[in-house]
Amino acid sequence: AGSGALLYTSMNGFVGITNTGNETPKNIVLSQNYPNPFNPSTKIDFSLPKASSVNLIVYDMLGREITKLVNNEYKSAGNYSIEFNGQNLNSGIYFYRLNSGNFMETKRMILIK
């Protein structure tokens, strides 16, 4: 797995994704974002033990989709870090969910302005 950054703009600000290492993890892991609470940006890390299609989506408290940080993209095995910028969002609790194959996990993050 090579390292490099893919940068693009979402409706909610700058988002970057970086492959952060060459070692292959043993399990799919979705880490708690940091810092948390955050203002205005935070990092979300996840690990893939094998190449697979990935979705990473941010939702509000009512379950409405805010943005797709990763939109059904094929990712090689490795460790990834995504920067999420909530500068255009209101303060509050948000959720982010990682889907890959049969794996699904949701975590909570707090935006304080």
Chimera marker file (.cmm) of the C-alpha trace (Angstrom):
<marker_set name="trace">
<marker id="1" x="0.000" y="0.000" z="0.000" r="1" g="1" b="0" radius="0.5"/>
<marker id="2" x="1.410" y="3.352" z="-0.971" r="1" g="1" b="0" radius="0.5"/>
<marker id="3" x="1.034" y="6.490" z="1.021" r="1" g="1" b="0" radius="0.5"/>
<marker id="4" x="-0.309" y="9.700" z="-0.316" r="1" g="1" b="0" radius="0.5"/>
<marker id="5" x="-3.172" y="12.071" z="0.190" r="1" g="1" b="0" radius="0.5"/>
<marker id="6" x="-6.400" y="12.390" z="-1.694" r="1" g="1" b="0" radius="0.5"/>
<marker id="7" x="-7.917" y="15.809" z="-1.161" r="1" g="1" b="0" radius="0.5"/>
<marker id="8" x="-11.319" y="17.017" z="-2.175" r="1" g="1" b="0" radius="0.5"/>
<marker id="9" x="-13.947" y="19.501" z="-1.072" r="1" g="1" b="0" radius="0.5"/>
<marker id="10" x="-17.286" y="18.455" z="0.358" r="1" g="1" b="0" radius="0.5"/>
<marker id="11" x="-20.338" y="20.606" z="0.973" r="1" g="1" b="0" radius="0.5"/>
<marker id="12" x="-19.187" y="20.891" z="4.594" r="1" g="1" b="0" radius="0.5"/>
<marker id="13" x="-15.632" y="22.027" z="4.034" r="1" g="1" b="0" radius="0.5"/>
<marker id="14" x="-12.195" y="20.581" z="3.479" r="1" g="1" b="0" radius="0.5"/>
<marker id="15" x="-11.742" y="16.859" z="3.906" r="1" g="1" b="0" radius="0.5"/>
<marker id="16" x="-8.490" y="14.954" z="3.460" r="1" g="1" b="0" radius="0.5"/>
<marker id="17" x="-7.747" y="11.221" z="3.567" r="1" g="1" b="0" radius="0.5"/>
<marker id="18" x="-4.283" y="9.791" z="4.092" r="1" g="1" b="0" radius="0.5"/>
<marker id="19" x="-2.987" y="6.224" z="4.206" r="1" g="1" b="0" radius="0.5"/>
<marker id="20" x="-0.968" y="6.389" z="7.415" r="1" g="1" b="0" radius="0.5"/>
<marker id="21" x="1.122" y="3.219" z="7.347" r="1" g="1" b="0" radius="0.5"/>
<marker id="22" x="2.264" y="0.136" z="5.516" r="1" g="1" b="0" radius="0.5"/>
<marker id="23" x="1.581" y="-2.454" z="8.216" r="1" g="1" b="0" radius="0.5"/>
<marker id="24" x="-1.553" y="-4.512" z="7.585" r="1" g="1" b="0" radius="0.5"/>
<marker id="25" x="-3.985" y="-4.459" z="10.532" r="1" g="1" b="0" radius="0.5"/>
<marker id="26" x="-5.538" y="-7.699" z="11.787" r="1" g="1" b="0" radius="0.5"/>
<marker id="27" x="-9.102" y="-6.354" z="12.097" r="1" g="1" b="0" radius="0.5"/>
<marker id="28" x="-11.303" y="-3.582" z="10.795" r="1" g="1" b="0" radius="0.5"/>
<marker id="29" x="-11.124" y="-0.793" z="13.363" r="1" g="1" b="0" radius="0.5"/>
<marker id="30" x="-12.995" y="2.501" z="13.560" r="1" g="1" b="0" radius="0.5"/>
<marker id="31" x="-11.277" y="4.786" z="16.058" r="1" g="1" b="0" radius="0.5"/>
<marker id="32" x="-12.837" y="7.543" z="18.117" r="1" g="1" b="0" radius="0.5"/>
<marker id="33" x="-12.321" y="10.912" z="16.450" r="1" g="1" b="0" radius="0.5"/>
<marker id="34" x="-9.764" y="13.283" z="17.966" r="1" g="1" b="0" radius="0.5"/>
<marker id="35" x="-9.940" y="15.847" z="19.261" r="1" g="1" b="0" radius="0.5"/>
<marker id="36" x="-13.419" y="15.306" z="20.646" r="1" g="1" b="0" radius="0.5"/>
<marker id="37" x="-15.129" y="17.718" z="21.262" r="1" g="1" b="0" radius="0.5"/>
<marker id="38" x="-13.778" y="19.546" z="18.221" r="1" g="1" b="0" radius="0.5"/>
<marker id="39" x="-13.910" y="22.988" z="16.593" r="1" g="1" b="0" radius="0.5"/>
<marker id="40" x="-13.900" y="23.152" z="13.657" r="1" g="1" b="0" radius="0.5"/>
<marker id="41" x="-11.996" y="20.047" z="12.475" r="1" g="1" b="0" radius="0.5"/>
<marker id="42" x="-11.281" y="16.557" z="13.763" r="1" g="1" b="0" radius="0.5"/>
<marker id="43" x="-9.552" y="13.391" z="12.562" r="1" g="1" b="0" radius="0.5"/>
<marker id="44" x="-11.223" y="10.009" z="12.114" r="1" g="1" b="0" radius="0.5"/>
<marker id="45" x="-8.969" y="6.956" z="11.754" r="1" g="1" b="0" radius="0.5"/>
<marker id="46" x="-9.902" y="3.528" z="10.458" r="1" g="1" b="0" radius="0.5"/>
<marker id="47" x="-8.015" y="0.359" z="9.573" r="1" g="1" b="0" radius="0.5"/>
<marker id="48" x="-8.712" y="-2.301" z="6.936" r="1" g="1" b="0" radius="0.5"/>
<marker id="49" x="-7.132" y="-5.791" z="7.123" r="1" g="1" b="0" radius="0.5"/>
<marker id="50" x="-7.899" y="-6.430" z="3.443" r="1" g="1" b="0" radius="0.5"/>
<marker id="51" x="-8.869" y="-4.391" z="0.405" r="1" g="1" b="0" radius="0.5"/>
<marker id="52" x="-12.576" y="-3.618" z="0.310" r="1" g="1" b="0" radius="0.5"/>
<marker id="53" x="-15.205" y="-1.045" z="-0.539" r="1" g="1" b="0" radius="0.5"/>
<marker id="54" x="-15.712" y="1.508" z="2.219" r="1" g="1" b="0" radius="0.5"/>
<marker id="55" x="-18.392" y="4.005" z="3.211" r="1" g="1" b="0" radius="0.5"/>
<marker id="56" x="-17.782" y="6.549" z="5.964" r="1" g="1" b="0" radius="0.5"/>
<marker id="57" x="-20.777" y="8.814" z="6.493" r="1" g="1" b="0" radius="0.5"/>
<marker id="58" x="-21.507" y="11.600" z="8.988" r="1" g="1" b="0" radius="0.5"/>
<marker id="59" x="-25.048" y="11.949" z="10.347" r="1" g="1" b="0" radius="0.5"/>
<marker id="60" x="-26.798" y="14.452" z="12.589" r="1" g="1" b="0" radius="0.5"/>
<marker id="61" x="-28.768" y="13.589" z="15.755" r="1" g="1" b="0" radius="0.5"/>
<marker id="62" x="-31.904" y="12.880" z="13.687" r="1" g="1" b="0" radius="0.5"/>
<marker id="63" x="-30.084" y="10.414" z="11.445" r="1" g="1" b="0" radius="0.5"/>
<marker id="64" x="-29.943" y="12.753" z="8.458" r="1" g="1" b="0" radius="0.5"/>
<marker id="65" x="-26.883" y="12.336" z="6.282" r="1" g="1" b="0" radius="0.5"/>
<marker id="66" x="-24.533" y="15.334" z="6.541" r="1" g="1" b="0" radius="0.5"/>
<marker id="67" x="-21.730" y="14.205" z="4.220" r="1" g="1" b="0" radius="0.5"/>
<marker id="68" x="-20.014" y="11.123" z="2.823" r="1" g="1" b="0" radius="0.5"/>
<marker id="69" x="-16.365" y="11.241" z="3.841" r="1" g="1" b="0" radius="0.5"/>
<marker id="70" x="-15.722" y="8.050" z="1.879" r="1" g="1" b="0" radius="0.5"/>
<marker id="71" x="-18.326" y="7.180" z="-0.752" r="1" g="1" b="0" radius="0.5"/>
<marker id="72" x="-18.210" y="3.468" z="-1.605" r="1" g="1" b="0" radius="0.5"/>
<marker id="73" x="-14.522" y="3.726" z="-2.500" r="1" g="1" b="0" radius="0.5"/>
<marker id="74" x="-12.283" y="0.701" z="-2.936" r="1" g="1" b="0" radius="0.5"/>
<marker id="75" x="-9.429" y="0.989" z="-0.430" r="1" g="1" b="0" radius="0.5"/>
<marker id="76" x="-6.388" y="-1.258" z="-0.091" r="1" g="1" b="0" radius="0.5"/>
<marker id="77" x="-5.526" y="-2.839" z="3.252" r="1" g="1" b="0" radius="0.5"/>
<marker id="78" x="-3.956" y="-0.354" z="5.651" r="1" g="1" b="0" radius="0.5"/>
<marker id="79" x="-4.523" y="2.433" z="8.123" r="1" g="1" b="0" radius="0.5"/>
<marker id="80" x="-6.314" y="5.623" z="7.109" r="1" g="1" b="0" radius="0.5"/>
<marker id="81" x="-6.858" y="9.040" z="8.643" r="1" g="1" b="0" radius="0.5"/>
<marker id="82" x="-9.550" y="11.448" z="7.462" r="1" g="1" b="0" radius="0.5"/>
<marker id="83" x="-9.889" y="15.086" z="8.416" r="1" g="1" b="0" radius="0.5"/>
<marker id="84" x="-13.479" y="16.263" z="8.832" r="1" g="1" b="0" radius="0.5"/>
<marker id="85" x="-14.215" y="19.990" z="8.955" r="1" g="1" b="0" radius="0.5"/>
<marker id="86" x="-17.511" y="20.999" z="10.570" r="1" g="1" b="0" radius="0.5"/>
<marker id="87" x="-17.096" y="24.769" z="10.137" r="1" g="1" b="0" radius="0.5"/>
<marker id="88" x="-20.455" y="25.075" z="8.347" r="1" g="1" b="0" radius="0.5"/>
<marker id="89" x="-22.334" y="22.963" z="10.893" r="1" g="1" b="0" radius="0.5"/>
<marker id="90" x="-24.091" y="23.955" z="14.096" r="1" g="1" b="0" radius="0.5"/>
<marker id="91" x="-22.741" y="22.935" z="17.490" r="1" g="1" b="0" radius="0.5"/>
<marker id="92" x="-24.062" y="19.583" z="18.581" r="1" g="1" b="0" radius="0.5"/>
<marker id="93" x="-23.682" y="15.832" z="18.532" r="1" g="1" b="0" radius="0.5"/>
<marker id="94" x="-22.950" y="14.057" z="15.259" r="1" g="1" b="0" radius="0.5"/>
<marker id="95" x="-22.395" y="10.418" z="14.406" r="1" g="1" b="0" radius="0.5"/>
<marker id="96" x="-20.047" y="8.800" z="11.922" r="1" g="1" b="0" radius="0.5"/>
<marker id="97" x="-20.521" y="5.277" z="10.577" r="1" g="1" b="0" radius="0.5"/>
<marker id="98" x="-18.052" y="3.014" z="8.811" r="1" g="1" b="0" radius="0.5"/>
<marker id="99" x="-19.369" y="0.248" z="6.539" r="1" g="1" b="0" radius="0.5"/>
<marker id="100" x="-17.085" y="-2.273" z="4.867" r="1" g="1" b="0" radius="0.5"/>
<marker id="101" x="-18.364" y="-5.692" z="3.831" r="1" g="1" b="0" radius="0.5"/>
<marker id="102" x="-20.234" y="-7.148" z="6.817" r="1" g="1" b="0" radius="0.5"/>
<marker id="103" x="-18.644" y="-4.647" z="9.233" r="1" g="1" b="0" radius="0.5"/>
<marker id="104" x="-20.594" y="-1.640" z="10.482" r="1" g="1" b="0" radius="0.5"/>
<marker id="105" x="-19.738" y="0.578" z="13.438" r="1" g="1" b="0" radius="0.5"/>
<marker id="106" x="-21.001" y="3.974" z="14.543" r="1" g="1" b="0" radius="0.5"/>
<marker id="107" x="-19.320" y="6.454" z="16.892" r="1" g="1" b="0" radius="0.5"/>
<marker id="108" x="-20.333" y="9.817" z="18.319" r="1" g="1" b="0" radius="0.5"/>
<marker id="109" x="-18.515" y="13.139" z="18.027" r="1" g="1" b="0" radius="0.5"/>
<marker id="110" x="-19.291" y="16.568" z="19.464" r="1" g="1" b="0" radius="0.5"/>
<marker id="111" x="-18.866" y="19.905" z="17.698" r="1" g="1" b="0" radius="0.5"/>
<marker id="112" x="-18.592" y="22.890" z="20.049" r="1" g="1" b="0" radius="0.5"/>
<marker id="113" x="-18.312" y="26.406" z="18.661" r="1" g="1" b="0" radius="0.5"/>
<link id1="1" id2="2" r="1" g="1" b="0" radius="0.2"/>
<link id1="2" id2="3" r="1" g="1" b="0" radius="0.2"/>
<link id1="3" id2="4" r="1" g="1" b="0" radius="0.2"/>
<link id1="4" id2="5" r="1" g="1" b="0" radius="0.2"/>
<link id1="5" id2="6" r="1" g="1" b="0" radius="0.2"/>
<link id1="6" id2="7" r="1" g="1" b="0" radius="0.2"/>
<link id1="7" id2="8" r="1" g="1" b="0" radius="0.2"/>
<link id1="8" id2="9" r="1" g="1" b="0" radius="0.2"/>
<link id1="9" id2="10" r="1" g="1" b="0" radius="0.2"/>
<link id1="10" id2="11" r="1" g="1" b="0" radius="0.2"/>
<link id1="11" id2="12" r="1" g="1" b="0" radius="0.2"/>
<link id1="12" id2="13" r="1" g="1" b="0" radius="0.2"/>
<link id1="13" id2="14" r="1" g="1" b="0" radius="0.2"/>
<link id1="14" id2="15" r="1" g="1" b="0" radius="0.2"/>
<link id1="15" id2="16" r="1" g="1" b="0" radius="0.2"/>
<link id1="16" id2="17" r="1" g="1" b="0" radius="0.2"/>
<link id1="17" id2="18" r="1" g="1" b="0" radius="0.2"/>
<link id1="18" id2="19" r="1" g="1" b="0" radius="0.2"/>
<link id1="19" id2="20" r="1" g="1" b="0" radius="0.2"/>
<link id1="20" id2="21" r="1" g="1" b="0" radius="0.2"/>
<link id1="21" id2="22" r="1" g="1" b="0" radius="0.2"/>
<link id1="22" id2="23" r="1" g="1" b="0" radius="0.2"/>
<link id1="23" id2="24" r="1" g="1" b="0" radius="0.2"/>
<link id1="24" id2="25" r="1" g="1" b="0" radius="0.2"/>
<link id1="25" id2="26" r="1" g="1" b="0" radius="0.2"/>
<link id1="26" id2="27" r="1" g="1" b="0" radius="0.2"/>
<link id1="27" id2="28" r="1" g="1" b="0" radius="0.2"/>
<link id1="28" id2="29" r="1" g="1" b="0" radius="0.2"/>
<link id1="29" id2="30" r="1" g="1" b="0" radius="0.2"/>
<link id1="30" id2="31" r="1" g="1" b="0" radius="0.2"/>
<link id1="31" id2="32" r="1" g="1" b="0" radius="0.2"/>
<link id1="32" id2="33" r="1" g="1" b="0" radius="0.2"/>
<link id1="33" id2="34" r="1" g="1" b="0" radius="0.2"/>
<link id1="34" id2="35" r="1" g="1" b="0" radius="0.2"/>
<link id1="35" id2="36" r="1" g="1" b="0" radius="0.2"/>
<link id1="36" id2="37" r="1" g="1" b="0" radius="0.2"/>
<link id1="37" id2="38" r="1" g="1" b="0" radius="0.2"/>
<link id1="38" id2="39" r="1" g="1" b="0" radius="0.2"/>
<link id1="39" id2="40" r="1" g="1" b="0" radius="0.2"/>
<link id1="40" id2="41" r="1" g="1" b="0" radius="0.2"/>
<link id1="41" id2="42" r="1" g="1" b="0" radius="0.2"/>
<link id1="42" id2="43" r="1" g="1" b="0" radius="0.2"/>
<link id1="43" id2="44" r="1" g="1" b="0" radius="0.2"/>
<link id1="44" id2="45" r="1" g="1" b="0" radius="0.2"/>
<link id1="45" id2="46" r="1" g="1" b="0" radius="0.2"/>
<link id1="46" id2="47" r="1" g="1" b="0" radius="0.2"/>
<link id1="47" id2="48" r="1" g="1" b="0" radius="0.2"/>
<link id1="48" id2="49" r="1" g="1" b="0" radius="0.2"/>
<link id1="49" id2="50" r="1" g="1" b="0" radius="0.2"/>
<link id1="50" id2="51" r="1" g="1" b="0" radius="0.2"/>
<link id1="51" id2="52" r="1" g="1" b="0" radius="0.2"/>
<link id1="52" id2="53" r="1" g="1" b="0" radius="0.2"/>
<link id1="53" id2="54" r="1" g="1" b="0" radius="0.2"/>
<link id1="54" id2="55" r="1" g="1" b="0" radius="0.2"/>
<link id1="55" id2="56" r="1" g="1" b="0" radius="0.2"/>
<link id1="56" id2="57" r="1" g="1" b="0" radius="0.2"/>
<link id1="57" id2="58" r="1" g="1" b="0" radius="0.2"/>
<link id1="58" id2="59" r="1" g="1" b="0" radius="0.2"/>
<link id1="59" id2="60" r="1" g="1" b="0" radius="0.2"/>
<link id1="60" id2="61" r="1" g="1" b="0" radius="0.2"/>
<link id1="61" id2="62" r="1" g="1" b="0" radius="0.2"/>
<link id1="62" id2="63" r="1" g="1" b="0" radius="0.2"/>
<link id1="63" id2="64" r="1" g="1" b="0" radius="0.2"/>
<link id1="64" id2="65" r="1" g="1" b="0" radius="0.2"/>
<link id1="65" id2="66" r="1" g="1" b="0" radius="0.2"/>
<link id1="66" id2="67" r="1" g="1" b="0" radius="0.2"/>
<link id1="67" id2="68" r="1" g="1" b="0" radius="0.2"/>
<link id1="68" id2="69" r="1" g="1" b="0" radius="0.2"/>
<link id1="69" id2="70" r="1" g="1" b="0" radius="0.2"/>
<link id1="70" id2="71" r="1" g="1" b="0" radius="0.2"/>
<link id1="71" id2="72" r="1" g="1" b="0" radius="0.2"/>
<link id1="72" id2="73" r="1" g="1" b="0" radius="0.2"/>
<link id1="73" id2="74" r="1" g="1" b="0" radius="0.2"/>
<link id1="74" id2="75" r="1" g="1" b="0" radius="0.2"/>
<link id1="75" id2="76" r="1" g="1" b="0" radius="0.2"/>
<link id1="76" id2="77" r="1" g="1" b="0" radius="0.2"/>
<link id1="77" id2="78" r="1" g="1" b="0" radius="0.2"/>
<link id1="78" id2="79" r="1" g="1" b="0" radius="0.2"/>
<link id1="79" id2="80" r="1" g="1" b="0" radius="0.2"/>
<link id1="80" id2="81" r="1" g="1" b="0" radius="0.2"/>
<link id1="81" id2="82" r="1" g="1" b="0" radius="0.2"/>
<link id1="82" id2="83" r="1" g="1" b="0" radius="0.2"/>
<link id1="83" id2="84" r="1" g="1" b="0" radius="0.2"/>
<link id1="84" id2="85" r="1" g="1" b="0" radius="0.2"/>
<link id1="85" id2="86" r="1" g="1" b="0" radius="0.2"/>
<link id1="86" id2="87" r="1" g="1" b="0" radius="0.2"/>
<link id1="87" id2="88" r="1" g="1" b="0" radius="0.2"/>
<link id1="88" id2="89" r="1" g="1" b="0" radius="0.2"/>
<link id1="89" id2="90" r="1" g="1" b="0" radius="0.2"/>
<link id1="90" id2="91" r="1" g="1" b="0" radius="0.2"/>
<link id1="91" id2="92" r="1" g="1" b="0" radius="0.2"/>
<link id1="92" id2="93" r="1" g="1" b="0" radius="0.2"/>
<link id1="93" id2="94" r="1" g="1" b="0" radius="0.2"/>
<link id1="94" id2="95" r="1" g="1" b="0" radius="0.2"/>
<link id1="95" id2="96" r="1" g="1" b="0" radius="0.2"/>
<link id1="96" id2="97" r="1" g="1" b="0" radius="0.2"/>
<link id1="97" id2="98" r="1" g="1" b="0" radius="0.2"/>
<link id1="98" id2="99" r="1" g="1" b="0" radius="0.2"/>
<link id1="99" id2="100" r="1" g="1" b="0" radius="0.2"/>
<link id1="100" id2="101" r="1" g="1" b="0" radius="0.2"/>
<link id1="101" id2="102" r="1" g="1" b="0" radius="0.2"/>
<link id1="102" id2="103" r="1" g="1" b="0" radius="0.2"/>
<link id1="103" id2="104" r="1" g="1" b="0" radius="0.2"/>
<link id1="104" id2="105" r="1" g="1" b="0" radius="0.2"/>
<link id1="105" id2="106" r="1" g="1" b="0" radius="0.2"/>
<link id1="106" id2="107" r="1" g="1" b="0" radius="0.2"/>
<link id1="107" id2="108" r="1" g="1" b="0" radius="0.2"/>
<link id1="108" id2="109" r="1" g="1" b="0" radius="0.2"/>
<link id1="109" id2="110" r="1" g="1" b="0" radius="0.2"/>
<link id1="110" id2="111" r="1" g="1" b="0" radius="0.2"/>
<link id1="111" id2="112" r="1" g="1" b="0" radius="0.2"/>
<link id1="112" id2="113" r="1" g="1" b="0" radius="0.2"/>
</marker_set>
